[in-house]
Amino acid sequence: MGHGTHHSSNAFYAALMFQLQLKDPNIFVGTLKGYPEVDSIKEMLLKKKIKKAYLMPFMSMAGHHAKSDMARDGDHSWKSILEKSGIECVPVLKGTAEYESFVEIWTDHIGGSLNHF
């Protein structure tokens, strides 16, 4: 689950999902504030008869959105919406900044940018 935006740049989330599904067709990327939203992701999961989903924030930190909008027991969280449809959910409260491979990409990009000055 990414944050998303109503800006046209939100299209990169769907593009990312397309690229990830070339590697594993059971990886889905949805957003809070754009497309694909949770209802679209839910329909994709149901269409593929997926019974268990690992909910992971595509954000640097597993903060408020990950804890409240994705993982909590409440009517509007992704976990609750998916579980009401019969999909078991396992929230993973770990942000991308907690994965060494993501940190390496960021630091490489920062280093590359600094070399341009």
C-alpha positions as CSV (number, residue, x, y, z in Angstrom):
1,M,0.0,0.0,0.0
2,G,1.4,3.3,-1.1
3,H,0.2,6.8,-0.2
4,G,-0.9,7.8,-3.7
5,T,-1.9,11.2,-5.0
6,H,-4.5,12.7,-7.3
7,H,-1.6,14.0,-9.4
8,S,-0.9,12.3,-12.7
9,S,2.3,10.9,-11.2
10,N,0.1,8.4,-9.4
11,A,0.2,6.4,-12.6
12,F,3.6,5.1,-11.5
13,Y,1.9,2.9,-8.9
14,A,0.0,0.9,-11.5
15,A,3.2,0.8,-13.6
16,L,5.1,-0.5,-10.7
17,M,2.5,-3.2,-10.1
18,F,2.7,-4.2,-13.8
19,Q,6.5,-4.6,-13.5
20,L,6.3,-6.5,-10.2
21,Q,3.6,-8.8,-11.7
22,L,6.1,-9.8,-14.5
23,K,8.1,-11.3,-11.6
24,D,5.2,-12.6,-9.5
25,P,1.6,-12.3,-10.7
26,N,0.4,-12.3,-7.1
27,I,2.0,-9.0,-6.1
28,F,-0.4,-6.0,-6.0
29,V,0.3,-2.3,-5.4
30,G,-2.6,-0.1,-4.2
31,T,-2.8,3.4,-2.8
32,L,-4.7,5.4,-0.2
33,K,-5.2,8.6,-2.3
34,G,-5.2,7.4,-5.9
35,Y,-5.5,4.3,-8.1
36,P,-5.5,1.4,-7.6
37,E,-7.5,1.8,-4.4
38,V,-8.4,-0.9,-1.9
39,D,-11.6,-1.9,-3.7
40,S,-9.8,-2.5,-7.0
41,I,-7.1,-4.5,-5.2
42,K,-9.8,-6.5,-3.4
43,E,-11.5,-7.3,-6.7
44,M,-8.2,-8.4,-8.2
45,L,-7.5,-10.7,-5.2
46,L,-11.0,-12.2,-5.3
47,K,-10.8,-12.8,-9.1
48,K,-7.6,-14.8,-8.6
49,K,-9.1,-16.6,-5.6
50,I,-6.4,-15.4,-3.3
51,K,-7.2,-16.4,0.3
52,K,-4.3,-14.8,2.2
53,A,-2.7,-11.4,1.7
54,Y,0.4,-9.9,3.3
55,L,-0.2,-6.1,3.7
56,M,2.9,-4.1,3.5
57,P,3.4,-0.3,3.4
58,F,5.2,1.0,0.3
59,M,6.3,4.0,2.4
60,S,9.7,4.7,4.1
61,M,8.2,4.2,7.6
62,A,5.4,2.1,8.9
63,G,3.7,5.1,10.5
64,H,0.2,6.4,10.9
65,H,-1.1,5.3,7.5
66,A,0.4,1.8,7.8
67,K,-1.0,1.3,11.3
68,S,-4.4,3.0,10.9
69,D,-5.3,2.8,7.3
70,M,-3.8,-0.5,6.5
71,A,-3.5,-2.8,9.5
72,R,-6.0,-1.8,12.2
73,D,-9.2,-3.5,13.1
74,G,-11.6,-0.8,11.9
75,D,-14.3,-0.5,9.2
76,H,-12.2,1.5,6.8
77,S,-8.8,-0.2,7.1
78,W,-7.5,-2.3,4.2
79,K,-7.3,-5.3,6.6
80,S,-10.9,-5.0,7.6
81,I,-12.1,-4.5,4.1
82,L,-10.3,-7.5,2.8
83,E,-11.1,-9.7,5.7
84,K,-14.8,-9.0,5.2
85,S,-14.4,-10.5,1.7
86,G,-12.9,-13.7,3.2
87,I,-9.2,-12.8,2.6
88,E,-7.0,-13.5,5.6
89,C,-4.6,-10.6,6.1
90,V,-1.2,-10.5,7.7
91,P,0.0,-6.9,8.2
92,V,3.8,-6.4,8.0
93,L,4.5,-3.1,9.8
94,K,7.9,-2.5,8.3
95,G,8.7,0.5,6.1
96,T,10.9,0.5,3.0
97,A,13.6,2.4,4.9
98,E,14.0,-0.8,7.1
99,Y,15.1,-2.8,4.1
100,E,18.8,-2.5,3.3
101,S,18.2,-2.9,-0.4
102,F,15.9,0.1,-0.5
103,V,18.4,2.2,1.6
104,E,21.2,1.3,-0.9
105,I,19.1,2.5,-3.8
106,W,18.4,5.8,-2.1
107,T,22.0,6.4,-1.0
108,D,23.2,5.5,-4.5
109,H,20.7,8.1,-6.0
110,I,21.8,10.7,-3.5
111,G,25.4,10.1,-4.3
112,G,24.7,10.3,-8.0
113,S,22.9,13.6,-7.5
114,L,25.7,15.1,-5.4
115,N,28.2,14.2,-8.2
116,H,26.3,16.6,-10.5
117,F,27.3,19.7,-8.3
